[in-house]
């Protein structure tokens, strides 16, 4: 039977359909990790949003690279008019607005819960509490100070690539922890929807997508990157073991704290005097 004229033109080529789905999955990661508005028209009609959400974790490091480029760009631009300290604070303010203070909120909640909770039930109860206690205030304050001070201490010629790599690898650490640790059982959450399908394949793809944001740091500071990679792996595995021992799985606040912790560690190593 002969196809009707124009039918071939109306059919979507398989390659284009696959590309469109990958783009939709990436944009789902953007929608999840940032406040950038992503219109629904970019998502294929009839596509299950839960499926895209579960697949979006592999793109977290790539989204981190884009966020890092924006933050580093603000810092570099602000340095033309103000001191490095003020430029860094403006950059961090911009990033908090861009991400909706997503990870800062997680840091405060994590410190409150794991600092003030004596047992699993206490930790999970405090994680649900939207109020911020003394542990949360102290943890977030120290985290912000370490983050800002480490950026200031990085050599000026390497500051841009250091910031980009830190934000990229912080999001990569999320993928590592999700691949190592299942969500907390019997607790419905966004993390449970995303993390249930993160395995070694997703970790491998996420690692590849972290390369563009990390290689420039390796070219500028090869010794430091050689230190950063194993440190982050050990940190991610140790953090996963600690969280599993305390509450039996991972939550969104745990992942946000891991991301923030990873960013600070990358910046601290980048700022260290280890090649003098």
C-alpha positions in Angstrom: 0.0 0.0 0.0 1.3 3.4 -0.9 1.6 6.0 1.9 -0.4 9.2 1.5 1.7 12.1 0.2 3.3 14.1 3.0 3.0 11.3 5.5 6.7 10.8 5.7 7.2 14.5 6.5 4.7 14.4 9.3 6.3 11.4 11.0 8.9 12.2 13.7 12.2 10.5 13.0 13.3 8.2 15.9 16.6 10.2 16.4 14.7 13.4 16.7 12.3 11.9 19.2 15.1 10.6 21.3 16.9 13.9 21.2 13.7 15.7 22.2 13.2 13.4 25.2 16.8 14.0 26.3 16.2 17.7 26.1 13.0 17.4 28.1 14.8 15.4 30.7 17.6 18.0 30.9 15.0 20.8 31.2 13.3 18.8 34.0 16.6 18.9 35.9 16.8 22.6 35.3 13.3 23.1 36.6 14.1 21.0 39.7 17.4 22.6 40.6 16.8 26.2 39.7 14.2 28.9 39.5 14.6 29.3 35.8 11.1 29.1 34.3 10.7 26.2 31.9 7.4 26.3 29.9 5.5 23.1 29.6 5.6 23.3 25.8 9.2 22.0 25.9 8.0 18.7 27.3 6.7 16.1 24.9 2.9 15.8 24.9 1.8 12.7 26.7 5.2 12.2 28.4 4.9 11.2 32.0 6.5 13.9 34.1 7.3 11.4 36.8 9.4 9.4 34.3 11.3 12.5 33.2 11.8 13.4 36.8 13.3 10.0 37.6 15.6 10.2 34.6 16.7 13.8 35.3 19.3 13.0 37.9 22.0 12.3 35.3 21.8 15.9 34.2 22.4 17.4 37.6 26.2 17.9 37.0 25.5 19.6 33.7 23.0 21.9 35.3 25.6 22.6 38.0 28.1 23.6 35.3 25.6 26.1 33.9 24.8 27.5 37.4 28.5 27.7 38.1 29.2 29.6 34.9 26.5 32.1 35.8 27.8 32.5 39.3 31.5 32.8 38.3 30.5 35.3 35.6 28.8 37.5 38.2 31.8 37.3 40.4 34.2 38.1 37.6 32.1 41.0 36.4 31.6 42.4 39.9 35.4 42.3 40.5 35.7 45.1 37.9 33.9 47.4 40.2 34.3 46.2 43.8 36.7 44.3 46.0 36.9 40.5 45.7 35.1 40.0 48.9 32.1 42.1 47.8 32.2 40.5 44.4 32.1 37.0 45.9 29.2 37.9 48.2 27.3 39.3 45.2 28.0 36.1 43.3 26.7 33.9 46.1 23.6 36.1 46.4 23.0 35.7 42.7 23.4 31.9 43.0 21.0 31.7 45.9 18.4 33.6 43.9 19.0 31.4 40.8 18.5 28.2 42.8 15.9 29.5 45.2 18.4 28.8 48.1 17.6 25.2 47.4 20.7 23.8 49.0 21.1 26.4 51.7 17.7 25.4 53.1 18.8 21.8 53.0 22.0 22.7 55.0 20.0 24.3 57.7 17.5 21.5 58.0 20.2 18.8 57.9 22.3 20.4 60.6 19.2 20.9 62.8 18.1 17.3 62.4 21.3 15.4 62.6 22.7 17.8 65.2 19.7 17.8 67.5 18.2 14.4 66.8 19.2 11.6 69.2 17.5 8.7 67.2 16.0 8.0 63.8 12.6 9.2 64.8 13.9 12.5 66.1 16.0 13.1 63.0 13.1 12.5 60.6 10.7 14.6 62.7 13.1 17.5 62.8 13.7 17.2 59.0 9.9 17.8 58.5 10.0 20.9 60.7 10.2 24.1 58.7 11.6 26.1 61.6 15.4 26.7 61.8 17.1 26.0 65.1 20.5 26.8 66.5 22.3 23.9 64.8 20.8 25.1 61.5 21.8 28.7 61.9 25.3 27.8 63.0 25.8 25.2 60.2 24.5 27.5 57.4 26.5 30.5 58.7 29.8 28.5 58.9 29.1 27.0 55.5 28.5 30.3 53.8 31.7 31.8 55.4 33.8 28.8 54.3 32.3 29.0 50.8 33.0 32.7 50.4 36.4 32.7 52.1 37.6 29.8 50.0 36.6 31.5 46.7 38.5 34.6 47.8 41.6 32.6 48.6 41.7 30.9 45.2 44.3 32.5 42.9 42.6 35.2 40.8 43.6 33.5 37.6 41.9 30.3 38.7 38.9 31.7 40.5 36.5 31.4 37.6 37.2 27.7 36.8 37.3 26.9 40.6 33.8 28.2 41.1 32.5 26.3 38.0 34.1 23.1 39.1 32.8 23.3 42.6 29.2 23.8 41.6 29.5 21.0 39.0 31.1 18.5 41.4 28.7 19.4 44.2 25.8 18.3 41.9 27.8 15.2 40.9 28.1 14.3 44.5 24.3 14.2 44.7 24.3 11.6 42.0 27.0 9.5 43.7 25.0 9.5 47.0 21.8 8.6 45.3 23.5 5.7 43.5 24.9 4.5 46.8 21.9 5.0 49.0 18.2 4.4 48.6 15.5 6.9 49.7 14.3 6.6 53.3 11.7 3.8 53.3 8.0 4.5 54.0 8.4 8.2 53.3 6.9 9.7 50.2 9.0 12.6 48.9 10.4 14.1 45.7 13.7 12.4 46.5 12.0 9.0 46.5 10.7 9.7 43.0 14.1 10.8 41.6 16.5 8.5 43.4 14.7 5.1 42.8 16.2 4.6 39.4 19.7 6.0 40.0 22.2 3.2 39.5 25.7 2.7 38.2 24.7 3.6 34.6 23.2 6.9 35.7 26.3 7.6 37.8 28.5 6.9 34.8 26.5 9.2 32.5 26.5 11.9 35.3 30.2 11.6 35.6 30.7 12.2 31.9 28.4 15.2 32.0 30.6 16.6 34.9 33.7 16.6 32.7 33.1 19.9 30.8 32.8 21.8 34.1 35.7 20.1 35.7 38.4 19.8 33.0 39.3 23.5 33.0 40.1 23.3 36.7 42.3 20.3 35.9 44.2 22.3 33.3 44.7 25.2 35.6 45.3 23.3 38.8 46.2 19.6 37.9 47.5 18.7 41.3 44.5 20.0 43.1 42.1 18.1 40.8 44.1 14.9 41.5 43.3 15.5 45.2 39.7 16.6 44.7 38.5 13.5 42.9 39.4 10.9 45.5 38.5 13.2 48.3 35.0 13.6 46.9 34.6 9.9 46.3 35.6 9.1 49.9 33.4 11.9 51.2 30.4 10.7 49.2 30.8 7.1 50.4 31.4 8.1 54.0 28.5 10.5 54.0 26.2 7.7 52.6 27.3 5.3 55.3 26.7 7.9 58.0 23.2 8.8 56.8 22.2 5.2 56.2 23.3 4.3 59.8 21.4 7.2 61.2 18.1 7.1 59.3 18.3 4.1 56.9 18.2 6.0 53.6 18.5 9.4 52.0 16.2 12.5 51.9 16.2 15.6 49.9 17.8 17.6 52.7 20.6 15.0 52.9 21.3 15.4 49.2 21.2 19.2 49.4 23.7 19.1 52.3 26.0 16.7 50.4 25.9 19.1 47.4 26.9 22.0 49.6 29.5 20.0 51.4 31.0 18.9 48.1 31.2 22.5 46.8 32.9 23.7 49.9 35.5 20.9 49.9 36.3 21.5 46.2 36.9 25.2 46.9 39.0 24.5 50.0 41.3 22.2 48.1 41.5 24.7 45.2 42.5 27.3 47.7 45.0 25.2 49.6 48.8 25.8 49.3 49.6 22.2 48.4 51.9 22.8 45.4 54.2 25.4 47.1 
